Amino acid sequence: MKKRKRQAKWYLLYRREDGQAVYRYEPLKKYELDSRIRKGWKLVM
């Protein structure tokens, strides 16, 4: 039996840069999401 890879889910991320709100909507795997959160992104949904 083949091991199933984790599917990427779509997440909306938010961060303030130079006084402006920046939103990104992108498909991320769990380790990618954790990396973004450590870099200062906040999860909106």
FIDRENKE-286298 format. One line per field, with one value per residue: residue in one letter; chain; x, y, z of N, C-alpha, C in turn. Coordinates in pm, 1 decimal, padded with zeros to 6 digits. Layout:
lumlo = a/...
tiro = A/...
n_u = X/...
n_v = Y/...
n_w = Z/...
ca_u = X/...
ca_v = Y/...
ca_w = Z/...
c_u = X/...
c_v = Y/...
c_w = Z/...
end
This chain:
lumlo = m/k/k/r/k/r/q/a/k/w/y/l/l/y/r/r/e/d/g/q/a/v/y/r/y/e/p/l/k/k/y/e/l/d/s/r/i/r/k/g/w/k/l/v/m
tiro = A/A/A/A/A/A/A/A/A/A/A/A/A/A/A/A/A/A/A/A/A/A/A/A/A/A/A/A/A/A/A/A/A/A/A/A/A/A/A/A/A/A/A/A/A
n_u = 00083.2/00047.8/00188.4/00003.4/00051.1/00049.7/-00205.4/-00200.4/-00356.3/-00570.9/-00490.8/-00556.7/-00346.5/-00212.8/-00038.8/00130.3/00300.9/00520.6/00322.6/00105.0/-00159.7/-00110.6/-00228.1/-00230.2/-00331.9/-00292.1/-00195.5/-00085.2/00129.5/00143.0/00399.5/00492.0/00305.9/00356.8/00612.0/00559.1/00408.6/00601.1/00757.4/00617.5/00363.3/00007.6/-00266.6/-00569.1/-00795.7
n_v = -00118.0/00223.4/00508.5/00789.1/01125.0/01433.1/01656.5/01987.3/02261.0/02545.0/02860.4/03172.9/03432.6/03697.0/04003.4/04294.9/04534.8/04795.5/04972.7/04900.0/04670.6/04335.1/04070.7/03721.7/03451.6/03123.4/02785.7/02567.2/02332.2/02161.7/02201.0/02414.9/02612.0/02640.9/02749.6/02998.4/03122.7/03147.0/03335.6/03566.3/03593.8/03601.2/03383.3/03405.0/03262.6
n_w = 00000.0/-00080.1/00078.7/00169.3/00068.8/00250.6/00175.5/00046.8/00205.8/00154.2/00280.2/00438.9/00493.8/00699.5/00737.9/00867.0/00683.8/00661.7/00760.8/00609.2/00537.6/00453.9/00266.9/00200.6/00005.7/-00010.3/-00105.0/00143.5/00306.0/00626.1/00752.1/00603.7/00668.3/00944.2/00928.2/00803.6/01006.4/01207.5/01084.1/01119.3/01005.9/01036.4/01090.9/00923.4/00839.6
ca_u = 00000.0/00125.7/00165.5/-00053.2/00115.0/-00042.4/-00250.3/-00191.0/-00484.4/-00563.3/-00494.3/-00546.6/-00248.1/-00217.0/00076.2/00145.4/00432.9/00531.4/00195.0/-00000.3/-00201.5/-00079.0/-00297.6/-00190.8/-00415.7/-00209.7/-00199.8/00031.9/00133.3/00154.9/00532.1/00502.8/00223.9/00431.9/00722.7/00504.3/00369.0/00724.9/00810.7/00537.5/00231.1/-00103.3/-00367.2/-00700.7/-00892.5
ca_v = 00000.0/00347.3/00608.2/00912.1/01251.3/01533.9/01753.9/02127.7/02329.8/02688.2/02943.0/03317.7/03484.5/03842.5/04065.3/04438.9/04572.9/04940.8/05037.2/04850.7/04531.7/04246.7/03943.0/03622.3/03331.4/03026.8/02648.0/02536.9/02211.2/02196.7/02256.0/02546.0/02702.4/02667.7/02837.8/03132.9/03177.4/03186.5/03454.5/03684.2/03593.7/03559.0/03305.2/03468.5/03151.8
ca_w = 00000.0/-00086.6/00183.6/00112.0/00107.3/00302.8/00076.9/00088.7/00223.6/00126.4/00401.1/00423.2/00589.1/00714.3/00805.1/00842.1/00632.6/00639.1/00789.5/00520.7/00560.3/00341.5/00275.2/00101.0/00006.1/-00081.8/-00054.5/00225.4/00387.5/00768.4/00786.0/00539.3/00748.6/01067.4/00890.9/00781.0/01136.8/01275.2/01015.8/01152.4/00944.1/01122.3/01019.3/00928.4/00835.6
c_u = 00088.5/00088.8/00114.8/00020.7/00008.4/-00077.3/-00235.1/-00332.7/-00463.4/-00581.1/-00485.0/-00456.1/-00248.7/-00090.5/00078.2/00288.0/00431.4/00397.3/00080.2/-00033.0/-00171.9/-00149.8/-00245.8/-00280.6/-00341.8/-00221.9/-00071.0/00017.0/00161.1/00289.9/00553.6/00424.5/00297.0/00546.0/00674.6/00468.4/00492.5/00784.0/00723.1/00402.2/00128.7/-00205.4/-00503.7/-00809.1/-00827.1
c_v = 00125.6/00441.3/00736.8/01034.6/01346.7/01632.5/01895.0/02183.9/02476.8/02766.0/03088.9/03369.8/03637.6/03890.4/04214.2/04466.3/04721.1/05011.7/04992.4/04706.2/04450.4/04113.8/03850.1/03501.0/03228.1/02887.2/02617.0/02400.5/02254.7/02259.6/02391.6/02651.1/02740.0/02765.9/02981.7/03199.5/03224.1/03313.4/03577.9/03693.0/03545.6/03484.9/03371.4/03361.8/03023.8
c_w = 00000.0/00027.5/00118.2/00162.0/00159.0/00192.1/00133.5/00100.6/00193.1/00256.1/00363.7/00534.1/00586.5/00784.7/00773.7/00796.5/00600.4/00658.2/00700.9/00554.2/00434.7/00365.6/00166.2/00117.5/-00075.2/-00022.3/00020.1/00291.2/00530.7/00800.7/00721.2/00618.3/00877.6/01041.2/00871.8/00914.4/01213.8/01213.1/01035.3/01085.9/01045.0/01035.1/01034.9/00926.4/00794.2
end
